[in-house]
């Protein structure tokens, strides 16, 4: 069995954290392929090395002196190297980086050095081989990740290796220049490596013990999700729950490889398993709750709307013409409501309303603002009767007015619209009814 292990920035922020990571890897010889992030924050006031690199390169681009900033970045790595008593030539590495900065190697190159240098140190610390991600992770001319080429080259290269450290976050373009994924992209590299070696599990080590059922800023000490499916995760992530980069799901999902989110600071915790499908029931009927504030509802009314063919299309055309995507579309007999993001919509609202009048000739168009959407997600809901009844009685008890209900056709989620001001209370009420009282 082989495991691919990715460690996030806070797991690698200092020599002390590196030691924890070293223990985790050494205690299981199946953990053979390691994907490190750049050093993250050591405490809440600290700055991530990636952010330091971006700021440093801003100076390069502005033609200003960047010596001090680059030395501060070097100091982060020296602390790790010296704390671990490693023999690594950081002077040489930073000399190359300085030269490349002067030659304007690009922002992506700059940012990628965070992972590259951490990979170098990790390889020296573990005694594992080092592979520069630029040699095995590829993007095409348009900067789009080239999955096919990458898989071919990477799987061939790793096949004969006992172990390796492959830095996360970056790869190369056809002309050899470095290109990064979007922020948090080391998760994607981990997933790509997991696919390339057909691993049995992709372990993603971070500073929390997995996904929580609800946002800990709203619910005190929420319970952890033990097992979640990729689909459930997509629904929750879309509604704002985040632990893992969204794009990290695709490479492993295709291969049916599960992801195990683990906590570097608490390795005995089994974390959360993200799987394709499972017969394991979740502990509660719901798997998770997530939500977002800041939506507007555009309510459109027209007598006999139900019998007018093409009415919905004309209304949506008004949004399309103004390049506004809609979130939800609940409708009644003579009414139709379009939920949109308030910040996207606010500058264009009058243009959209005028277009609705021009295209669909409604009786009234009315806008309601400051709404929130809450997604209650759970594979268990499909087989359980009365889930929505429970949600709505919990909300009624909490004196919360429900503005919209939308049950996705997959039956694994129910979306509820409430006023922004009721958002937190609504989440608490739903959490209580399913998790605290386990109804
Ligand atoms: N270091 C990069 C970032 O801060 C990538 C990562 O950590 O995954 O976004």
Boltz pocket constraint, residues with backbone or C-beta under 6 A from the ligand:
constraints:
  - pocket:
      binder: B
      contacts: [[A, 8], [A, 9], [A, 37], [A, 38], [A, 48], [A, 50], [A, 51], [A, 111], [A, 114], [A, 168], [A, 169], [A, 182], [A, 183], [A, 184], [A, 185], [A, 186], [A, 187]]
      max_distance: 6.0
